[in-house]
Amino acid sequence: MSLTCRIHGARDLRLETDPDAAPLAPHEVELRLGAAGICGSDLHYFLHGKVGAFVIREPLIPGHEASGIVMRVGEAVTRVQPGMKVAINPSHPCGHCDYCRGGRDNLCRNMRFLGSASVYPHVQGMFRERFVMGERQLTPVSEDISLGEIACAEPLSIGLHGVNRAGPLLGKTVLITGGGTIGCMSVIAARLAGAAHVIVSDIADRALEMAAAVGADSTVRADQAPPDALADVADVSIEAAGSPAALATCLAATRRGGRIVQVGTLPAEGVHFPANNIMARELDYVGAFRAGIEFDWAVTCLRTRRVDVRPLMSAQLPLDRAAEAFELAADRTRSTKVQLVCES
């Protein structure tokens, strides 16, 4: 039997046991959980029973940023072997729709994204002791890097995708609103892209401390700064807070002809949007949803130590303490990235 964490509704998280996996299909792999990070979307499912328009309609196993250890492999598997550490890509695009064929598989019409209520039946995630994945979603990692770091490949890929959507950043000033995990991963990604100056704004001191720890040049307490403190300062702004106030900051901070990248999930009911400001100042406003090839880039950056995500890893708790882990993850004064781990 395998221990599994399921969310049945708002603040209704249950630890349940599931039977062991059935015989594997030729290209399937059975994994034991290494580490799995609690993401902002997981928190929304836990606290509210939904993320934006994605509402839980059946018990959902959350978890989409994880690493694992290979336990068994199907007869046709060639990329991995039992005992290997692997990074797990939560995206499973169909590969044949117009978006996949056009090189934008993160927008796949038939996407199966782990731990998501975006479709029904829901796509179950990885907050469980053992689970089965298709071989193509796994990247073996042989380097001396922890399972917790490997699990950070997915959130790092989000930062990389947002920066990729921003266009060339070499020599530019970048504002990032939100110093949570994705904001900090965006700092790392902007640094990799050659940004000359990275500013992070937030309303929490700890978030700003974490942003500075991973490379932000300057930080601003948005709720305490003068109204014009961030006016006209950035060539590119990345909204990673999912806050209407943060979006307003981006609109004021981005210079004429600049670009705003929306990475955070804004309220489902919508926001007041000053479209004339976009028009008159010729601002580009683009979205960045999940990631595509950037997942592979993220794994490479981690395994070669081009980036260090360890400052963001606040705590690791065993799976049977999942409720405690979710409460810790929800407290921004105490944590940035909380992970669940399998002890056996």
N, C-alpha and C positions, 0 to 999 in steps of 0.2 A: 504494500500500500504506500501511496505517496501523499505527503502533506501538501495541501493546496490552500491558497488565500483567495477568497471570493468576496466581491462586493455585491450585496443584494439590493442596495439602495443607499440613500444618504445616511452616512454614519452607521451603516449596517455591514460591517466587515466580519466575516466568519472564517475560521480555520476548519477545513474539512479534509477528509481522506478520500482519495481516488484509487481505483484499482491500477495495478501495474499495466504498462503499455502492452498492447497486442503485438503479434509478430510484425516486423517492420517491412514496409514496401521496399523495393530495390534501391531507391535513392533516398531513403529516410535514415535519420540518425537519432538515437536516443541519447539525451544529455542529462547530466546532473547539474543543477544550478550552481554556478560559481558565485556570482554576485549580481544583484539587480537593483538599479537605482529607482528611487521613488521620484517620479517626474511631476511637474506642475499639473499635467492632465490627470495623472493618477490621483493627485490630491483633490482635484475638482470632482472626480467620480466619487471619492470617499466622502467629501464634505457635502456635496450637493446632489449626487446621483446623476450628474451630467457634466459635459464639457461643451459649452456653447450650445449648438443644436444637437449634439450627440448625447442622447438620453439612454440610460440603462433600462432595457426592456426585458432582460433576463439576467440571472446571476453572471457576473463578469469577473474573470481572472485578469487583474491588471498586470502591468509590467511589460515594457517594451525596450528597456535599455539594460542589456544583460550580457554576461559571459557564461560559459559553461565548460564542462569537462565531458568528453565523449565517453559513453558507456558501451553502446552497441552500434553497429552499422549494418545497413542493408547490403545485400549481395552485390549491388552495382556501384556502391560508394567507392570513390577513389581519392578524394581530396583529404579525408581525415581518417584517423585510426583511433581505437580505444586508448584512453589515457591522455589524448591531446587537449590542450586548452584552445578554446575557440571564441572569437567575437561573433555575435549573432546579429544579423541585420533584420530588424523587425518588419521591413517592407517586403512584400511578396507581390510585385506587379505581374500582370498577366503575360506581358512580353509581346502581345500581338495586336493591341488596340492602336488607334492612331497616335495617341500620346506616347506610348512605349516606342512605337516605330519612329517617332519624331525625336527621340532622345530625351523625352521628359517623363521618365517612368514614375517619378514621384507624383505625377498627376494622373496616373493610370485610371481608366474608367472602371476597372475591375479589381482595384487594389485590395489586398488582404493585409491589413496592418495590425500587428499583434497588440493585444490588450486594448482594443478599440471598440466602442459602441457605434461607430460610424455606419456600420451595416448590420442587418439582422438576417439570420442569427449572428451574434457578435463574434468577433475574432478573439479567441481566448489568448491571454498573455502568458508571462513567464514567472509569475510569483508562485512557484511550486517546486517541489524537490526534484521531480523528473518530468521531462516532456520530450516530445518528438518534433524534429524540424526537418525540412528538406535540405539536402546537401548544399544546394546553391546559396542558401542563406548563411552559410558558415565560412569563416575565415580562420584557418589554423594560425596560432601564435606560438612560436617556439622560443622567443626571447624571454629573458628573465624579467618579466613584468607581471605585476599582481593581477589576479582576477578582477579586483575592484577597479583598477585602472582600465583594463580591457573593456569593462562594462560602460566606461565613459565615452566609448567610441560614438555611440548614438547621439548623445547631447552635443559632443564636439562636432559631429557632422551637421547638426542644425546651425551652429555658429558658422561653419564653413560655407554652408549653402546660402545663408543670409549675406555673407560677405561676397560670395560669388555673384549674387543678384545685385549687389551694390555697384559692380563694375570696378575698374582699376582704382586702387587706393594708394598707390605708391606716391609718397610725399604729401598725402592729404590729411586734413583734420577730420576725425570721425567722432561723433557723439553717439553714445549708446545709452538709452534710457532703460534702467533696470539692471541691478547688480546681482541678480539671482544666477542660477546655474547657466541659463542660456545667454544672459548678458555677459557673464564672465567668459563663456566659450566664444562669444563674439569678440571680446577683447583679444583673446588668444588668436583668433582667426584674422582679425584686422592687423595684428602685429605680423603674422606670417605673410600677409599681403603687402606689407611695406608702408603702412600708415605712419605718418610722421608724428602725429599727436592724437592720442585717444583719451577722450573725456567720458566719464561715466556719471550719470545722475541717478539718484535714488532717494528714498525717504527714510532709509534705515542705515545706521552707522555700520553695522556688521557687513551688510552687502557692499558698501563702499570700501571697507577694509579688504574684503575678498577680491574686489575688482583691482585694487592697487597691488595686491599680492600676485596677481597673474599678469600684470603689465600695464594697467591704466596709468597714464601720465598725470592726470588730475581727476579729482572727484568733486561732486557738488551735491550737497543736501538740498534737493529741489524744493522742499517745503520750508526751508529757512533762508534761501538765497533771495536777493532782490529780484523783482520781476524781470529786469532786463539782464540778469547775470549770464544767461545763455543765449541772448539775442544775437543772431547773425554770426555764429562762431564756427559752424561746421560745413564742410563741403558735402559730407554724407552723414545722415543720421539713421541709426538702427533702433527701431522701437521694439524692445524686448521685454517690456513690463506687462503688456496687455492692459494698459490703463489709458482711458481717454485723456487724463491730465498729462500723461507722458507723451501721447501723440501730439497734444497741443504744444508741449515743449519742443518736440521735433519740428513742428511747423514754424515755430518762431526762431529756432536755432539754425535751420538750414539756409545757407546763403542762396541768393538768386542763381538759378540754373543748376542747383544741387539735386540730390536724390534722397528720398526717405524710403527705407525698407521696413515693411511691417512684418515682424517675426512673431510678436506676442499675439495671443488670442484675445480680441476685444469682446466686450459684452455682446451677447446674441441679439439684444434688442436694438443694437446700433448706436452710433455716436453722432453728435453734431459735427458736420464736416464743412470747413470753410473753403469750398471749391474755388471761389474767386481768388483766394490767396495762392492756390496752386497755379491758377491760370496766369495771374499778373506777374508772378515771380518765376514762371516757367520751371516749376519744381516737378521732378519725376516722383511718382508715388507708386511703389511696386510691392507686391506680396512675395513672401518666401514661405513655402509650405513643406514641412518635413525636409527630406534630402534625397538625393539620387546617388550619383557616383561619389559624392562627397563622403559617403560612409567608408568607402575604400581608402580615400585620402586620410580620413580620421584614424583608421587602424594603422596606416603606415606612419603617421605622425607620432602615434603613441609608441609603437614598437621600436621606432628608431630614436625615441626620446627627443624629437624635435620640439615637443611641447611637454609640459609637466602639469598634469591636472590634480596632483596630490593635494595641493592647498585647498581644493574645493571639497575634498572627501571628508565630511564631518564625522560620520559614525557608520558602523556596520553592526546590525543586529540580526540574530538568527530568525529564520522564517516564523518560528512559533511565537515571536514577539512582534508580529506584524502590526498589530494595533498600536503598540507603543511607538514603533518606528514611524507610523503615519502621523501620530501626534507630534513627534519630534520634528519631522519634515515640515509640518505646518507652522512651526514656530521659527520665524526668520531671525529672531534674536539669538537662536542657539544653533542653527544649522544652515548649510547650503545644500550639500548632497548627502542624503541618507540612503544607505544600501541595505538590502536584505541578503543574507548569505545562508548557504546550506552547510550545516556543521558536520554531516556524516558523509 
